[in-house]
């Protein structure tokens, strides 16, 4: 796990250890000519919760596959540039080794459930079994992972007899139990209701606070604004904005690139048009910021 330093000069958290780095990465899927990623360069430090947003087709999922090594080991295509996770070149490191450093949660939990286990507990333990982890440690880690995502009561159920949202939690727990240094999640709340979404975001936020590096592909901007440290906006396979949620999610120029805004930002923007929100007052991205702004 990475370590966080003390406060930086602006009073915020200073991240010290580089966990993920992409250097001028361009990737094109097989039998296609248009790159899914174009000249992407990013550095993500250990312990940061980084959200990736953008319209469908922006390249977000491809970025997730690239960080986890599925590009180029599973999706072959053409990869230029260099991707490094936990100090390892993903193109030169086999997936069997990368899984110890980076875990990927797919958007569709059906793609992640093995189908080889009869209970949720056994399903979550599957990866640890393959690594030969001792039984006592395995059980403790499985119980801890189930608590994080709130599925302790499902431990003895069949993973194939669950709802979509429950399956998604099992898939997340199956990655968390491996304790990778970096966790990549591709729209992990797509199957969850608002309460479940908040619980998952809070759990992921807690993991980042403990030192895990988190990259989450997500469309639910209200939760992104409330929990993420950083937001990367993508369009056409490129990074078009990168910064704090308050800056990226209120950038009006991104509306033309298919990036939405939170309901609180839209409400305040409309209020500004009506003269009820001063032009000099920063637009809100969270409910708390909107309430405070409208009270003023």
Beta strands, then each sheet from edge to edge (+ up, - down):
strand 1: 4-7
strand 2: 13-15
strand 3: 18-28
strand 4: 37-45
strand 5: 49-53
strand 6: 78-85
strand 7: 88-89
strand 8: 102-105
strand 9: 182-186
strand 10: 213-217
strand 11: 230-235
strand 12: 238-243
sheet 1: 1+ 2-
sheet 2: 4+ 3- 6+ 7-
sheet 3: 8+ 9+ 10+ 5+ 11+ 12-
end
